[in-house]
Amino acid sequence: MKLSERIKPISYLKANAAEVIQKLGEHQQPFIITVNGEAKAVLQDIDSYEEMQESIAMLKALLATGERVKQGDVQAIDEAFTEIRSRVKPA
C-alpha cells in the first residue's frame, strides 16, 4: 500500500473504522490520520506496535550498556562467568 493511500482524514476513519482496522491487520502498515489537512496521529496494528516497543527497549539497553563501558563499569569475561557459576547450583 502506497503512503498516499495510508493518509486519511479523521472523517474517513470515523466512517470506515472497521475497514481501516482490517487493513491494518492485513498490511501491517500504519495509517496517518489528518485533521484539517494536518497530520495529527498514527494508527498502527498491535503486532507492529509491540515489535516497535521491544526494539526501542533493546536500543535503550544497548545505549545504557555503551555508557557503562565508556565509564569503565565493566568486568572481565572470565571474572563474570566465574561469578555466575558460583551463583548457579549444579542440578
C-alpha positions in Angstrom: 0.0 0.0 0.0 1.4 3.4 -1.0 2.0 6.1 1.6 -0.6 8.3 -0.2 -3.2 5.6 0.3 -2.4 5.5 4.0 -3.0 9.2 4.7 -6.7 9.6 5.7 -8.7 12.4 7.2 -10.4 11.8 10.6 -13.8 11.8 8.9 -12.7 8.7 6.8 -11.6 6.9 10.0 -14.9 7.7 11.7 -16.9 6.4 8.7 -14.7 3.4 7.9 -13.2 2.3 11.2 -13.8 -1.4 10.7 -12.2 -1.3 7.2 -9.2 0.6 8.5 -8.7 -1.9 11.3 -8.9 -4.7 8.9 -6.3 -3.1 6.5 -4.0 -2.5 9.5 -4.1 -6.3 10.2 -3.6 -7.3 6.6 -0.8 -4.9 5.6 0.8 -4.1 8.9 1.4 -0.6 7.8 0.3 2.4 9.8 -2.3 5.0 8.8 -1.6 8.7 9.2 -4.7 10.5 10.4 -5.2 14.1 9.5 -7.3 16.9 11.0 -8.0 19.9 8.8 -5.3 18.6 6.4 -2.6 18.4 9.0 -1.1 15.1 10.2 -2.1 14.6 13.8 -2.0 10.8 14.6 -0.6 7.5 13.5 -2.7 4.4 13.8 -1.0 1.0 13.6 -1.7 -2.7 14.3 -0.9 -4.1 17.7 1.8 -6.6 16.5 3.8 -3.8 14.8 3.4 -1.6 17.8 4.6 -4.3 20.2 7.6 -5.1 17.9 8.5 -1.4 17.8 8.3 -1.1 21.6 10.6 -4.2 22.0 13.0 -2.7 19.5 13.1 0.6 21.4 13.7 -1.2 24.7 16.6 -3.1 23.2 18.1 0.0 21.8 17.8 1.7 25.2 19.5 -1.2 26.8 22.3 -1.2 24.3 22.8 2.6 24.8 22.9 2.1 28.6 25.5 -0.7 28.2 27.6 1.5 25.9 27.5 4.3 28.5 28.6 1.9 31.2 31.5 0.7 29.1 32.6 4.3 28.4 32.6 4.9 32.2 34.7 1.8 32.8 32.0 0.0 34.6 32.9 -3.4 33.1 34.2 -6.7 34.3 36.5 -9.2 32.5 34.5 -12.0 30.9 36.3 -14.7 32.9 35.5 -13.0 36.1 31.9 -12.5 35.1 31.5 -16.2 34.3 33.2 -17.3 37.5 30.8 -15.1 39.4 27.8 -16.5 37.5 29.0 -20.1 38.0 29.3 -19.5 41.8 25.7 -18.4 41.9 24.3 -21.3 39.9 23.9 -24.6 41.8 24.6 -27.8 39.8 21.5 -29.8 39.1 
